[in-house]
Amino acid sequence: MYNITMIAAAAENNALGKDNDLLWHLPDDFKRFKKLTTGHKIIMGRKTFESFPKPLPNRVHIIITRDINYTVNYPDCIIVHSLEEAFAWVKNEDCFIIGGGEIYKQGEAFATKIELTRVHTSLDADTFFPEINNSIWKLTQKEHHPKDDKHKYAFTYLTYLKI
């Protein structure tokens, strides 16, 4: 069985971002994201893709958009028009849903795992991670990271598995 993992960093109020940008800079979380997603297919909405300066190395990007004329000039990018179409490209491989808010909402029904970095603050945002329902998801791992000179906020890595 392969995993469809939703991976995100969200504040206490589930805030993900504002104006197509992240709300914080957490270098250790970026390293963890890179370690977990490298070598895999990553599924995202168009706005999430466009928030990157360029595609992330060593990952196949599956970009969901309603725009049938949308194109990008990168070899490791696949354009699709629905989450189901994205999964058709994944076959039986582990993959990651990396955002944004709408894609997470749609993806939760298919996901088998959540890798959530809970950032210990509440911030103003226009994009949010879905509320985690404890009757569907079981917390299996937890690792706290304190605030320090490189991290403005404390955060906790949380791993959930679908019950």
Secondary structure, DSSP 8 states (H G I E B T S, - for coil): ---EEEEEEEETT-EEEETTEES---HHHHHHHHHHHTTSEEEEEHHHHHTSSS--TTSEEEEE-S-TT-----TTEEEESSHHHHHHHHTTS-EEEEE-HHHHHHHTTT-SEEEEEEESS----SEE-----TTTEEEEEEEEE--BTTBSS-EEEEEEEE-
